[in-house]
Amino acid sequence: MLNGRHLIDIKDFSKQELNEIFDLADQIVKNPEDFSHCCDGKILATLFYEPSTRTRLSFETAMLRLGGKVIGFSEPNSTSVSKGENIADTIRIIGCYADVVAMRHPKEGAPKVASIYSKIPVINAGDGGHQHPTQTLTDLLTIRSIKGSLSNLKIGCCGDLKFGRTVHSFIKAMSMYENNSFTLISPRELKVPEYIKRELDKNNVVYKETKKLEEVIGELDILYMTRVQKERFFNEEEYIRLKDSYILDKLKMQEAPERMIVLHPLPRVNEIACEVDDDPRACYFKQAQYGVYAREALIMKLLGLEL
């Protein structure tokens, strides 16, 4: 049962619990009107201490499509945070107003702190360069819907694997499914953190690291692109040097298998050329749509709601 639980790290849920969310999301995709009153009388609070387009709006869309209401903020300087209120007090207050919270914060671990003091479910909507579990629900639902399975896949993760919270959660989740292997494609300065590799080693998951996308793109079932995130760098010169490390274009796509799909959590800058958008293997806008279905299913599960 997920009723009343928090989602801070993707591994807070078992594989069986993840599959329950995906099964419910599949039902929502097929018959969205059947779910339009499931959250009547319920309120979602969106606490976004950091900019967001897709995540915040998809949470709000999900709740509204379920018949619920939304309160919250997208700019902390307009709240009591600017007066020095701490997260523990904020979440205690929000618990008096709402039934579930989606929280994004620039500091790693902030949603975890909120969950300790919260009497309502807290959903981590991204904490610094650490985790982004609901993006991972979106990613896995997209893959399952297109590929029919979450197992036996050759997965390439490309770009900023050091600060990319989406890819950290994605690797952790996909390593829970059978016979998946990873190719980690990044410059030396943006390699995946050691704690992610230790987890792969502990679970005997096959992976390799490389600097060159062109050398491995022909082997992949999934290519998960990420942007180099300017907001995570302390040194702008370092960002400028690394920001164009990988650009996926038509020429590179010619070397990719027909079976491969391209995912990206968005926003993109220039790491995927616009000319790739018309390729049938480009699934990142479809991925954004699946984000609404995944979050609808998650909200229902955390609130203990059935159709």
N, C-alpha and C positions, 0 to 999 in steps of 0.2 A: 504493500500500500504506500502510495506517495502522498497521501493526504496529510497536510501540515508540515511536510518536509521542506528543507532548504535545498537549493541547487547552487553550490559555490564552485565545486570542481566537478568535471564531467564524471569522475569516478565515484562521486557520491551516490550514483545510481548503478545498479547491476546491469549486465547485458539484457537480462530478462525485463527489467524495468524500462530500459531504453526502448526495447522492442514493443512494449505496451504503448509507449508514447507514439511510436511510429505507426502502430496499428490504428490507434485513434486518429492520428493525423490523416491516414489513408481514408478513413470514413468521412472526415471533414472535407477532403478534396472531392470525394464523390458526391456528397450531399450536403453542401455548406448551409443550405437553408434549414436543415434539420437541427442545426446547432445555434440558431440565431437568438434563442432566449435562454441558453444554458446558464449564463451569468447575470440574469436579471437580478438587480438589487446588490450586485457585488461591485467593489471598487478596486482598481489597480492604481498604485502610486508609482510613478516613474521618477526616480531620483537620479538625475544625470548631472554629475559634477564635472563632466567632460563632454566636448561636442560629439554629436551623433546625428546621423540622418536615418539610415536603414534600421538600426536596432531600436531606437526610441519610437520611430513611427510605426514599425512593424508590431511592437508590443502594444501600442495604442490601438492600431487597427485590429489586432487580434482580439483585444478586450471588447472593443466596440462591436465587432462582428458577432461576438458571443452574447451581446445584449447588455454588457456591463458598462461601467463608467470609468473615467480616468481623471486622476489629479496628479500634480507633481510639478517639477521644474526642470528646465534645460539649461539653466544658468545660475550657479550657486550664489553669485554675488547679489542676486535679488532676494535671497533668503537669509535666515538667521545664522547661516554658516559664516556670512560676512561679519557677524558680530562675535564670532568665536565659538558658536555652539558645536559641541563634539558629536561624533557619529552616534554614540550610544544614546544621547538625549534625543537627537533627531529621530532615530528609529523608534524609540519609545513613544514619541508623540505621533508619528505616522501610524503606528499600530492602533491608535485611538480613532483614526479616520478611515483606514483602508483595510482590505482583506488580504492583499498580497502586494509585494514590493519588487520592482525591478530596479537595480542600482548599478550605475556605472561610476567608476572613480579612478583617478589617475594613480592612486597609490595601491600597490599590491597588498592584498589582504584586507582592504577596507570592507568589502562585502562580508567577509568572514567575521570581522568584528561586529558588524551590524547584526548578523545572524545570532550571535551570542546573546544579544540584548533584545531581540525581537520576539514578540508573541505571535507574529504572523509570518508566513513563508517569505523568505528573501531569495531572490534570483540574482545571481551575479551576471550583470550585463556587460562585463568587461572590467578588469582591474589592472591598470597599468600594462606592463608587458608580460603579465602572468597567465591568466586564463580567460576564456570567453565561451563558456559551456553552451549557451543557447545558439551561438553561431555554429557550434559543432552539431547540435541537434538538427539545424538547418542543413548542414553539409551532408550528414548521414542520411537524412530523409531524401535529399536530392539524389544521392548515389543509389540508394535502395530503389527509388522510383524509376530511375533510368536503367540501372544495371540489373535490377531484380535481386541483388544480393549484396551483403556487406563483407563477404569472405572471398578468399582466393584472388586478391587484387594486387597488382603492382602499382604502387603509389609514389609519385614524385612530388616533393614539396620544394618549391623554388622561391628564392628571394631572401627576405629578412626572416631568418629562422631563429634569431637571437631574441629580438624584441616582439616578434609577432605572436601575440597571445592567442590568436585564432588557430595558428598552426600547432601550438603547444597542446591545446585541448583536442584538436583534430587527431594528432598522432596518438595521444593517449587513448582516445576512443577507438580508433580503427585498429589499434593493437589488441583490443579485447576480442576481435573477431578472427576466425580461423584462417591461417595460411596467408595472411597479408604481409607484404614486404615493402620496405621504404627505400627510396633513393632521395637523399637530402642534398639539395643543390643550393650552394650559397658561397659567397666570398668567405675567406678565412675569418674576417672580422665579424661576420654575422652568422656563424655556425650555431646550430641548435644547442641549447644549454646542456651541460653535463647531466643534470638531474633527469632530463628526458631520455638521454641515451642510457643512463643507468637503469631506468625503468624498462626500456626495450631489452636490454641485456638480461635483466631479471626474469623477463617473461619469454626469453629465447626467441625474440622477434628478429627476423633477418633485416638488416639495413646496411647501406653503404653511403659514404659521403663523397661528393665530387664538386668541382667548381664549374663544370661545363655542361650546360643544358643540352647542347647539340649532340653530345656523345651518348646521351641516355634517353632522349625523348622517344626514340623508336621502340623502347622496351615497355612503355607505360600504358596502363589502363586508365589512370587518372593523373592529371597534372594540376596540382593545387598551387596557383600563383599567389604571391603576396607582394605588397608594395614595401619599399624601404621607407620607414616612418620617420619623417622629419622631427615630429614631436618627441621622439624617444632619444634623440641625439643631444648631447651637451656641446658638441663641437660641430659648427655648421660646415666647416671645410671637410670634415670627415663624411658628413651626409652628402655633400655635393660630389665627393669622389666616388661614393658607392651607389648613389641613387639610380644610376642607369646600368647597373651591373647586368641585368637581364631584361630584354625586351622581346616578348613573344610576338612574332610577325608571321605573315603568310609563308615566307621562305622556310622558317623553322617548322611550321605546321605541315609542310610537305613531307617532312621526315617522320611525322607522327603517325601511328597506326589509325586506321579507320575506327577502331573500337574505342580509342582514347577520348575522354571528355576533359574539358578545361573548366576548372572551378576557380573562383576568386571571391573572397569575402567582401570585397569592395569597401571603400572607394578605390578606384585605380587612379594612377597618375599617368604614367606612360609605359608601364611594364607589360601591358597588352595593347598592341596597336589596334586602332579602331577597325582596321581592315579585317581583323580576325572575327569581329562581331557577327558577320554573316556566315561564318563556318558553322555547319550543323553540330560540330563537336563543342562549340562555345556554349556553355550552360550556365554562365554566371548570372544572367538576368533571370533565368528560370529559378536559379538558386535563391535569389532574393524573394521571389514569390513564395517558394516553399517555406521561407522564414516565417511568414504569417501563419501558415498551417501548423508548423512545429510549435510555435508559441501559443497558439490556441489550445493545442493538445496539452502542452505543459501546464498552462493556467488551470485547465479543467482538472488535471490530475492532482495538482497541489491543493486545489480547493475541494477535492473529493467529490466532484460533480460527475454525474452520469447523464447520458442522453435520455 
